[in-house]
């Protein structure tokens, strides 16, 4: 936390850098303006955003349709608490449920709240519907996951940075290797209520499971009467070239967790989307959120859903994502260990002898390209899905320069 009065430019930068160091922000750039794939710092220098504000800005900064939806709602009704109904919540629930092929939506504010809601849903479903004895519900998760930073969520994280000095941890979780169907089958017992998984692990460095894993996990969960919960907070809403990352294997989970891009980079909003017999386990007063489903966030999210229905950004992510991957693989370099890509979401893992990914992010920042490092050796690329071929070529020229 930073307390500010009047600051000089140098003091402003120093405090931002201090904040960045303690909050794992990718690079200490003070952004003053943004539009499309471009952002500007306080001095007017332009950068291409290749981290898309951690995938929250899938359709580009200040997308005109989303700005228009926000402005129209601001003239009518804004942040109400749950004490009042609003005319945006019901339509959003219907439209989002239809997009997901589901029946019910429970909106919250942040991704972590969405995950916590999914955990509570799965446990209550386990006790009320599956017949698991009270207090024994178990949820299976994967190594190297990132689902948020609340006390319960970090309890099943394997990242020591997230966990250190925050215990004691919440019980009721079992962690297995990511993409290991045999480990999943062995972990399921009579007390298992859910399998919580990222269809592609984002913070871990764009880790894609083995082909067929999601299908096998879906079939196993169905057979064992276990809920399949897909955390699509980062991977969903067009990022991978499909509306959801699960779509690449034709899989529909029992529950989607959505967030980030659902608010269009303007307002925080998340949602758990599922069938009636699952989300219907909540009764009045058993769960809630003061600002979850507020009309401003809902109005923006409704426009996000409308944009996704067209399929334009999914198609652009698939087409330009394939080109980006091909061009990155063609770079002649001895620095790269592996490239992992799905749509406009790329992880470039560097060999240890090549140095930390942070070094390459800093060099690219000097070239006008903003990227994000993760897990020391991996750099992530996630441009807004509105990026054009010419803009991608501009980025590739700088990537070739730094990576060669």
C-alpha positions as CSV (number, residue, x, y, z in Angstrom):
1,X,0.0,0.0,0.0
2,X,1.2,3.5,-0.9
3,X,0.2,6.8,0.7
4,X,0.6,9.7,-1.7
5,X,0.3,13.4,-1.4
6,X,2.0,15.6,-4.1
7,X,4.7,13.7,-5.9
8,X,7.4,14.6,-8.3
9,X,7.7,12.5,-11.5
10,X,10.7,10.7,-10.1
11,X,9.0,10.0,-6.8
12,X,5.9,8.7,-8.7
13,X,8.1,6.2,-10.7
14,X,9.9,5.1,-7.5
15,X,6.7,4.3,-5.7
16,X,5.3,2.5,-8.7
17,X,8.4,0.4,-9.0
18,X,8.2,-0.4,-5.2
19,X,4.5,-1.4,-5.7
20,X,5.4,-3.5,-8.7
21,X,8.2,-5.3,-6.8
22,X,5.8,-6.3,-4.0
23,X,2.8,-7.2,-6.2
24,X,4.5,-9.1,-9.0
25,X,3.5,-6.6,-11.7
26,X,5.4,-7.4,-14.8
27,X,7.1,-4.1,-15.6
28,X,7.2,-0.7,-13.9
29,X,5.5,1.3,-16.6
30,X,3.1,4.1,-15.6
31,X,0.3,3.8,-18.1
32,X,-1.7,7.0,-18.7
33,X,-3.7,6.1,-21.8
34,X,-4.7,3.0,-23.8
35,X,-6.7,2.1,-26.9
36,X,-6.8,-1.1,-29.0
37,X,-3.5,-2.9,-28.6
38,X,-1.6,0.2,-27.7
39,X,-0.9,1.9,-24.4
40,X,1.0,5.1,-23.6
41,X,3.0,6.0,-20.5
42,X,2.9,9.4,-18.7
43,X,5.5,10.8,-21.1
44,X,3.6,9.8,-24.2
45,X,5.8,6.8,-25.2
46,X,3.7,4.1,-26.9
47,X,3.9,0.4,-26.2
48,X,2.1,-2.6,-27.7
49,X,0.4,-4.5,-25.0
50,X,1.3,-8.1,-25.5
51,X,0.1,-9.2,-22.0
52,X,-3.4,-7.7,-22.5
53,X,-3.6,-6.6,-18.9
54,X,-3.3,-10.3,-17.8
55,X,-5.9,-11.4,-20.3
56,X,-8.5,-9.1,-18.9
57,X,-8.6,-7.0,-22.1
58,X,-9.3,-9.7,-24.7
59,X,-11.1,-7.3,-27.2
60,X,-8.7,-4.4,-26.9
61,X,-8.4,-1.4,-24.6
62,X,-11.4,1.0,-24.6
63,X,-13.3,-1.1,-27.1
64,X,-15.9,1.3,-28.5
65,X,-18.9,-1.0,-28.0
66,X,-18.0,-1.7,-24.4
67,X,-17.3,2.0,-23.6
68,X,-20.7,2.8,-25.1
69,X,-22.4,0.2,-22.9
70,X,-20.7,1.5,-19.8
71,X,-21.5,5.2,-20.6
72,X,-25.2,4.3,-21.3
73,X,-25.4,2.5,-18.0
74,X,-23.7,5.3,-16.1
75,X,-26.5,7.6,-17.2
76,X,-29.1,5.2,-15.7
77,X,-28.0,3.1,-12.7
78,X,-24.6,2.2,-11.4
79,X,-23.3,0.3,-8.4
80,X,-26.2,-1.0,-6.3
81,X,-26.0,-3.6,-3.6
82,X,-27.9,-6.8,-3.5
83,X,-30.7,-5.0,-1.6
84,X,-32.1,-3.9,-5.0
85,X,-32.9,-5.8,-8.2
86,X,-31.6,-4.3,-11.5
87,X,-32.7,-4.7,-15.1
88,X,-29.3,-5.9,-16.3
89,X,-28.7,-8.9,-14.1
90,X,-31.5,-11.1,-15.5
91,X,-30.7,-10.6,-19.1
92,X,-27.0,-11.2,-18.5
93,X,-27.7,-14.5,-16.7
94,X,-29.9,-15.6,-19.6
95,X,-27.4,-14.6,-22.3
96,X,-24.3,-16.0,-20.5
97,X,-26.1,-19.3,-19.7
98,X,-27.0,-19.6,-23.4
99,X,-23.4,-18.9,-24.5
100,X,-22.2,-21.6,-22.1
101,X,-24.9,-24.1,-22.9
102,X,-26.0,-24.0,-19.2
103,X,-29.0,-23.0,-17.2
104,X,-27.9,-20.9,-14.2
105,X,-25.4,-18.1,-13.6
106,X,-24.1,-16.8,-10.3
107,X,-22.2,-13.5,-10.8
108,X,-19.5,-12.3,-8.5
109,X,-16.7,-9.7,-8.8
110,X,-13.3,-11.3,-9.1
111,X,-11.8,-14.5,-10.4
112,X,-10.9,-15.6,-6.9
113,X,-14.5,-15.1,-5.7
114,X,-15.6,-17.2,-8.7
115,X,-13.3,-20.0,-7.6
116,X,-14.4,-19.8,-4.0
117,X,-18.0,-19.9,-5.2
118,X,-17.3,-23.0,-7.3
119,X,-15.7,-24.7,-4.3
120,X,-18.7,-23.9,-2.0
121,X,-21.0,-25.1,-4.8
122,X,-19.2,-28.4,-5.2
123,X,-19.1,-29.1,-1.5
124,X,-22.7,-28.4,-0.9
125,X,-23.7,-30.4,-4.0
126,X,-21.6,-33.3,-2.6
127,X,-23.4,-33.3,0.7
128,X,-26.9,-32.6,-0.6
129,X,-26.9,-34.5,-3.9
130,X,-24.1,-37.1,-3.8
131,X,-24.5,-38.1,-0.2
132,X,-20.9,-37.4,0.9
133,X,-20.8,-37.4,4.8
134,X,-20.6,-33.9,6.2
135,X,-17.1,-32.5,6.5
136,X,-15.4,-35.0,4.2
137,X,-15.9,-33.5,0.7
138,X,-12.7,-33.6,-1.3
139,X,-11.8,-31.6,-4.4
140,X,-8.9,-32.7,-6.7
141,X,-6.7,-30.0,-8.2
142,X,-3.5,-30.0,-10.3
143,X,0.2,-29.1,-9.6
144,X,1.3,-25.7,-10.8
145,X,-2.3,-24.4,-10.8
146,X,-3.2,-20.8,-10.3
147,X,-6.8,-20.2,-9.2
148,X,-6.3,-17.1,-7.0
149,X,-4.8,-15.8,-3.8
150,X,-7.3,-16.3,-1.1
151,X,-6.4,-18.4,1.9
152,X,-8.5,-21.4,0.8
153,X,-7.2,-21.2,-2.8
154,X,-3.5,-21.0,-1.9
155,X,-4.1,-24.1,0.3
156,X,-4.0,-26.2,-2.9
157,X,-1.3,-24.2,-4.7
158,X,2.1,-25.7,-5.2
159,X,3.8,-22.3,-5.7
160,X,5.9,-21.5,-2.6
161,X,5.7,-17.8,-3.3
162,X,1.9,-17.9,-3.0
163,X,2.0,-20.1,0.1
164,X,4.9,-19.0,2.2
165,X,4.0,-17.8,5.7
166,X,0.2,-17.9,5.1
167,X,-0.7,-21.1,6.8
168,X,-2.5,-23.0,8.4
169,X,-4.1,-24.1,5.2
170,X,-7.6,-25.2,4.4
171,X,-8.1,-29.0,4.2
172,X,-10.2,-30.9,1.7
173,X,-8.0,-30.8,-1.4
174,X,-5.7,-33.3,-3.2
175,X,-3.2,-32.2,-5.8
176,X,-2.2,-34.4,-8.7
177,X,0.2,-33.9,-11.7
178,X,-1.4,-31.8,-14.5
179,X,-2.6,-33.8,-17.4
180,X,-2.2,-37.2,-15.7
181,X,-5.4,-39.2,-16.2
182,X,-4.2,-42.2,-14.3
183,X,-3.4,-40.0,-11.3
184,X,-6.8,-38.4,-11.5
185,X,-8.5,-41.8,-11.5
186,X,-6.4,-43.0,-8.6
187,X,-7.3,-39.9,-6.6
188,X,-11.0,-40.2,-6.9
189,X,-12.8,-41.9,-4.0
190,X,-16.2,-41.9,-2.5
191,X,-15.7,-38.5,-0.9
192,X,-14.6,-36.8,-4.1
193,X,-17.0,-34.1,-5.2
194,X,-15.1,-32.2,-7.9
195,X,-12.1,-32.0,-10.2
196,X,-11.0,-28.3,-10.5
197,X,-8.8,-27.7,-13.5
198,X,-7.5,-25.0,-15.9
199,X,-8.0,-26.4,-19.4
200,X,-4.7,-24.6,-20.1
201,X,-2.5,-23.4,-17.3
202,X,-1.9,-19.7,-17.7
203,X,0.3,-18.6,-14.9
204,X,2.4,-21.8,-15.1
205,X,3.5,-20.7,-18.6
206,X,0.7,-21.7,-21.1
207,X,0.9,-25.4,-20.2
208,X,-1.3,-27.4,-22.5
209,X,-2.5,-30.8,-21.3
210,X,-1.8,-33.9,-23.5
211,X,-4.3,-34.4,-26.3
212,X,-7.4,-36.1,-25.1
213,X,-6.9,-35.4,-21.4
214,X,-9.9,-33.1,-21.1
215,X,-12.1,-35.7,-22.9
216,X,-10.8,-38.5,-20.7
217,X,-11.3,-36.4,-17.5
218,X,-14.8,-35.5,-18.6
219,X,-15.7,-39.2,-19.1
220,X,-14.1,-40.2,-15.8
221,X,-15.9,-37.5,-13.8
222,X,-19.2,-38.5,-15.4
223,X,-18.7,-42.2,-14.6
224,X,-17.6,-41.5,-11.0
225,X,-20.3,-38.9,-10.3
226,X,-17.7,-36.1,-9.8
227,X,-18.2,-32.5,-10.9
228,X,-15.8,-31.4,-13.7
229,X,-15.1,-27.7,-13.0
230,X,-13.3,-25.7,-15.7
231,X,-11.5,-22.6,-14.5
232,X,-11.6,-20.6,-17.8
233,X,-10.9,-17.2,-16.1
234,X,-7.8,-16.7,-18.3
235,X,-8.3,-19.3,-21.0
236,X,-11.9,-18.5,-21.8
237,X,-13.8,-15.9,-23.9
238,X,-11.9,-16.2,-27.2
239,X,-8.3,-16.2,-26.0
240,X,-7.4,-19.6,-27.5
241,X,-9.2,-19.3,-30.8
242,X,-12.4,-20.8,-29.4
243,X,-15.0,-19.3,-27.1
244,X,-13.7,-21.7,-24.3
245,X,-10.5,-23.7,-24.2
246,X,-12.6,-26.8,-23.4
247,X,-14.1,-26.4,-26.9
248,X,-10.8,-27.6,-28.5
249,X,-11.7,-31.1,-27.3
250,X,-15.4,-30.7,-27.6
251,X,-15.8,-30.9,-23.8
252,X,-18.5,-29.3,-21.8
253,X,-17.7,-29.1,-18.0
254,X,-20.3,-29.3,-15.3
255,X,-19.3,-25.8,-14.2
256,X,-17.5,-22.9,-15.9
257,X,-15.7,-20.2,-13.8
258,X,-15.3,-17.0,-15.8
259,X,-13.8,-13.6,-15.1
260,X,-11.2,-11.2,-16.3
261,X,-12.2,-10.5,-20.0
262,X,-15.9,-10.8,-19.0
263,X,-15.6,-7.2,-17.7
264,X,-14.0,-6.0,-20.9
265,X,-11.1,-4.4,-19.1
266,X,-13.5,-1.8,-17.6
267,X,-15.2,-3.4,-14.6
268,X,-14.4,-6.4,-12.5
269,X,-17.0,-9.2,-12.9
270,X,-16.8,-13.0,-12.6
271,X,-19.4,-15.7,-12.8
272,X,-20.0,-19.4,-12.1
273,X,-22.1,-21.0,-14.8
274,X,-23.7,-24.4,-14.4
275,X,-26.8,-26.5,-14.5
276,X,-29.8,-26.0,-12.3
277,X,-29.3,-29.2,-10.2
278,X,-25.8,-28.0,-9.3
279,X,-26.1,-24.2,-8.7
280,X,-29.6,-24.7,-7.4
281,X,-28.1,-26.1,-4.1
282,X,-27.8,-22.5,-2.8
283,X,-30.7,-21.3,-0.7
284,X,-31.5,-17.6,0.2
285,X,-28.7,-16.4,2.5
286,X,-26.3,-19.3,2.0
287,X,-24.1,-17.4,-0.4
288,X,-23.9,-13.9,-1.8
289,X,-21.9,-10.8,-2.7
290,X,-22.6,-7.2,-2.0
291,X,-21.7,-6.0,-5.5
292,X,-22.0,-9.2,-7.5
293,X,-24.3,-8.7,-10.4
294,X,-24.3,-4.9,-10.2
295,X,-25.8,-3.2,-13.2
296,X,-22.7,-1.5,-14.5
297,X,-20.6,-4.6,-14.6
298,X,-23.6,-6.6,-16.0
299,X,-24.2,-4.1,-18.8
300,X,-20.6,-4.4,-19.9
301,X,-20.6,-8.2,-19.6
302,X,-23.8,-8.4,-21.7
303,X,-21.9,-6.5,-24.5
304,X,-18.9,-8.9,-24.1
305,X,-21.3,-11.8,-24.7
306,X,-22.8,-10.1,-27.7
307,X,-19.4,-9.7,-29.2
308,X,-18.5,-13.3,-28.6
309,X,-21.6,-14.5,-30.3
310,X,-20.3,-13.1,-33.6
311,X,-17.2,-15.3,-33.4
312,X,-15.0,-12.6,-35.0
313,X,-12.4,-12.4,-32.3
314,X,-12.3,-16.2,-31.9
315,X,-11.5,-16.5,-35.6
316,X,-8.8,-13.8,-35.4
317,X,-7.2,-15.5,-32.5
318,X,-7.1,-18.8,-34.3
319,X,-5.8,-17.4,-37.6
320,X,-3.2,-14.9,-36.3
321,X,-2.3,-17.2,-33.4
322,X,-1.3,-19.9,-35.8
323,X,0.8,-17.4,-37.8
324,X,2.4,-16.0,-34.6
325,X,3.4,-19.5,-33.5
326,X,4.8,-20.4,-37.0
327,X,6.9,-17.2,-37.0
328,X,8.2,-17.7,-33.5
329,X,9.2,-21.2,-34.3
330,X,11.1,-20.0,-37.4
331,X,13.4,-17.8,-35.3
332,X,17.0,-19.1,-35.3
333,X,18.1,-19.0,-31.7
334,X,19.7,-21.2,-29.1
335,X,18.0,-19.4,-26.3
336,X,14.6,-21.1,-26.4
337,X,13.8,-24.4,-24.8
338,X,10.1,-24.7,-25.9
339,X,7.3,-22.7,-27.4
340,X,3.7,-23.5,-26.3
341,X,0.8,-21.9,-28.0
342,X,-2.9,-22.0,-28.4
343,X,-4.6,-19.1,-30.3
344,X,-3.2,-15.8,-29.2
345,X,-1.7,-17.2,-26.1
346,X,2.0,-18.1,-26.2
347,X,4.5,-19.3,-23.6
348,X,8.2,-19.0,-24.6
349,X,10.3,-21.0,-22.2
350,X,14.0,-20.1,-22.1
351,X,16.9,-22.4,-21.4
352,X,18.4,-21.8,-18.0
353,X,21.8,-20.9,-19.5
354,X,20.0,-18.2,-21.6
355,X,19.0,-16.3,-18.4
356,X,15.7,-15.3,-16.9
357,X,12.6,-14.4,-18.9
358,X,12.4,-11.2,-17.0
359,X,15.6,-10.0,-18.8
360,X,13.9,-10.5,-22.2
361,X,10.8,-8.7,-21.1
362,X,12.8,-5.7,-20.0
363,X,14.6,-5.6,-23.3
364,X,11.4,-5.9,-25.2
365,X,10.0,-3.1,-23.1
366,X,12.8,-0.9,-24.4
367,X,11.7,-1.9,-27.9
368,X,8.1,-0.8,-27.2
369,X,6.6,-4.3,-26.5
370,X,5.1,-5.2,-23.1
371,X,5.3,-8.9,-22.2
372,X,5.1,-10.8,-18.9
373,X,7.5,-13.3,-17.3
374,X,6.3,-16.2,-15.1
375,X,8.0,-19.0,-13.2
376,X,11.5,-17.5,-13.9
377,X,12.1,-19.0,-17.4
378,X,8.9,-18.4,-19.3
379,X,7.7,-15.3,-21.1
380,X,4.0,-15.0,-22.0
381,X,2.5,-13.3,-25.0
382,X,-1.2,-12.5,-24.9
383,X,-2.1,-9.6,-27.2
384,X,-5.6,-8.2,-27.4
385,X,-7.6,-10.3,-29.9
386,X,-8.3,-7.2,-32.0
387,X,-4.6,-7.2,-33.1
388,X,-4.1,-6.9,-36.9
389,X,-1.6,-8.7,-39.2
390,X,0.4,-5.5,-39.6
391,X,0.5,-4.9,-35.8
392,X,1.6,-8.5,-35.3
393,X,4.4,-8.1,-37.9
394,X,5.5,-5.0,-35.9
395,X,5.7,-7.1,-32.7
396,X,7.4,-10.0,-34.5
397,X,10.2,-7.7,-35.8
398,X,11.0,-6.8,-32.2
399,X,10.7,-10.4,-30.9
400,X,13.1,-11.5,-33.6
401,X,15.6,-8.8,-32.7
402,X,15.6,-9.7,-29.0
403,X,15.2,-13.5,-29.2
404,X,17.8,-14.2,-32.0
